[in-house]
Amino acid sequence: MVMFKLLTFDVSYTLLSPVKSVSEQYAKALVNQSVNGPICLNTVQKNYELSHTKHAKLLPIYGQNAKLTTKQWWESVFLTTLINSEVINTEGIEFVGDHANPELIANVPLIRINPKTANTHLIEAFEEVYNNFEWEKLPYVEEVLRQLHEMKRGAMGQDYAVAVISNNDERIHKILDEHGLLKYIDFVLTSREAGYAKPNRTIFDIATEMATEILGHDVISGELLHIGDGVDKDYMGAVKAGCHALLLDPKREHREWKNIPKDHCIDNLLEVLDHVDRVHR
């Protein structure tokens, strides 16, 4: 049985989860910054999902293909969501047309706040959402990461690295640190920094290269175990890249799927410890 040399975790709904829905966090920021407007949470959530999906499809990896900053990308998602939900009007909002590939945004209303003409409260509301979006740790996360950290540094030290592979943007470094998790992690690889997103095998290959550098010996895809909650992006992405994978499936929705063995589905992260222990015993 193969010994794992790299254990990687997804972030969203694996290690961390938003404290509240996006619509609730948008509404909270708007109220905090005195931006007045009718707010229907269901409408805002629906329009957020539509806006996010459209931006992600035509401007993937947070607009990297159009040389946007992550913040520009999220600002457009934020404003488009609120305009389509009729929470704000277009006063002080302008079209972004000064980046490298304007043709890429032909079907996306890529917009931004004009700081000279926009309501300053709207600017502050976006800054609050962007810089202080609220996350919380999921059950057993810190316990599992701490034990994995201790196992590789104890008397029976294991020769492996622990990392994050996430389709989040670069802010996730700070968020993991704020929740006391970064100290247990050898490296964090985001899609924005890698230039590739799960399930693209390249992001997994980059992770093995980073682990090779950290450990001082070659790490191949067959020595990587990835843990996440997404069937396509996490489980199938890792497997197709030649890695091993565990699917976090607390609601037991995927136990009967033919292409996912039952023993590859776990109820919670504590089972990762058992899996690693069996392989390394």
ChimeraX attribute file (.defattr): number of C-alpha atoms within 10 A of each C-alpha:
attribute: neighborCount
match mode: 1-to-1
recipient: residues
	/A:1	6
	/A:2	10
	/A:3	17
	/A:4	22
	/A:5	23
	/A:6	26
	/A:7	24
	/A:8	24
	/A:9	23
	/A:10	25
	/A:11	22
	/A:12	19
	/A:13	15
	/A:14	21
	/A:15	24
	/A:16	19
	/A:17	15
	/A:18	15
	/A:19	13
	/A:20	13
	/A:21	13
	/A:22	20
	/A:23	22
	/A:24	17
	/A:25	19
	/A:26	26
	/A:27	23
	/A:28	15
	/A:29	23
	/A:30	23
	/A:31	15
	/A:32	13
	/A:33	17
	/A:34	14
	/A:35	19
	/A:36	12
	/A:37	14
	/A:38	11
	/A:39	19
	/A:40	14
	/A:41	17
	/A:42	12
	/A:43	16
	/A:44	24
	/A:45	19
	/A:46	16
	/A:47	21
	/A:48	23
	/A:49	15
	/A:50	16
	/A:51	22
	/A:52	20
	/A:53	14
	/A:54	16
	/A:55	23
	/A:56	16
	/A:57	13
	/A:58	17
	/A:59	21
	/A:60	19
	/A:61	25
	/A:62	26
	/A:63	22
	/A:64	17
	/A:65	14
	/A:66	19
	/A:67	13
	/A:68	16
	/A:69	13
	/A:70	17
	/A:71	16
	/A:72	18
	/A:73	23
	/A:74	21
	/A:75	21
	/A:76	24
	/A:77	26
	/A:78	24
	/A:79	25
	/A:80	25
	/A:81	25
	/A:82	25
	/A:83	15
	/A:84	17
	/A:85	21
	/A:86	16
	/A:87	19
	/A:88	18
	/A:89	13
	/A:90	14
	/A:91	11
	/A:92	15
	/A:93	19
	/A:94	16
	/A:95	12
	/A:96	15
	/A:97	13
	/A:98	7
	/A:99	12
	/A:100	11
	/A:101	13
	/A:102	12
	/A:103	11
	/A:104	15
	/A:105	17
	/A:106	11
	/A:107	10
	/A:108	18
	/A:109	17
	/A:110	23
	/A:111	21
	/A:112	22
	/A:113	23
	/A:114	15
	/A:115	12
	/A:116	8
	/A:117	11
	/A:118	16
	/A:119	15
	/A:120	16
	/A:121	17
	/A:122	21
	/A:123	18
	/A:124	17
	/A:125	21
	/A:126	21
	/A:127	15
	/A:128	18
	/A:129	20
	/A:130	18
	/A:131	11
	/A:132	12
	/A:133	16
	/A:134	16
	/A:135	17
	/A:136	15
	/A:137	20
	/A:138	17
	/A:139	14
	/A:140	13
	/A:141	16
	/A:142	17
	/A:143	13
	/A:144	17
	/A:145	24
	/A:146	15
	/A:147	14
	/A:148	22
	/A:149	20
	/A:150	15
	/A:151	17
	/A:152	15
	/A:153	13
	/A:154	9
	/A:155	8
	/A:156	9
	/A:157	11
	/A:158	17
	/A:159	13
	/A:160	24
	/A:161	25
	/A:162	21
	/A:163	23
	/A:164	24
	/A:165	26
	/A:166	25
	/A:167	24
	/A:168	19
	/A:169	16
	/A:170	16
	/A:171	13
	/A:172	19
	/A:173	17
	/A:174	11
	/A:175	19
	/A:176	22
	/A:177	13
	/A:178	11
	/A:179	14
	/A:180	12
	/A:181	18
	/A:182	19
	/A:183	13
	/A:184	20
	/A:185	20
	/A:186	17
	/A:187	19
	/A:188	20
	/A:189	24
	/A:190	25
	/A:191	21
	/A:192	21
	/A:193	16
	/A:194	17
	/A:195	14
	/A:196	19
	/A:197	22
	/A:198	22
	/A:199	21
	/A:200	15
	/A:201	18
	/A:202	15
	/A:203	25
	/A:204	27
	/A:205	19
	/A:206	16
	/A:207	25
	/A:208	22
	/A:209	16
	/A:210	21
	/A:211	25
	/A:212	18
	/A:213	12
	/A:214	15
	/A:215	14
	/A:216	9
	/A:217	11
	/A:218	14
	/A:219	23
	/A:220	19
	/A:221	22
	/A:222	18
	/A:223	19
	/A:224	30
	/A:225	24
	/A:226	24
	/A:227	28
	/A:228	26
	/A:229	22
	/A:230	20
	/A:231	17
	/A:232	13
	/A:233	17
	/A:234	23
	/A:235	26
	/A:236	21
	/A:237	23
	/A:238	29
	/A:239	20
	/A:240	13
	/A:241	18
	/A:242	18
	/A:243	22
	/A:244	22
	/A:245	23
	/A:246	29
	/A:247	27
	/A:248	26
	/A:249	20
	/A:250	13
	/A:251	10
	/A:252	12
	/A:253	9
	/A:254	17
	/A:255	17
	/A:256	10
	/A:257	9
	/A:258	8
	/A:259	9
	/A:260	17
	/A:261	13
	/A:262	15
	/A:263	10
	/A:264	16
	/A:265	22
	/A:266	22
	/A:267	13
	/A:268	17
	/A:269	25
	/A:270	16
	/A:271	15
	/A:272	20
	/A:273	14
	/A:274	11
	/A:275	14
	/A:276	15
	/A:277	12
	/A:278	11
	/A:279	11
	/A:280	12
	/A:281	6
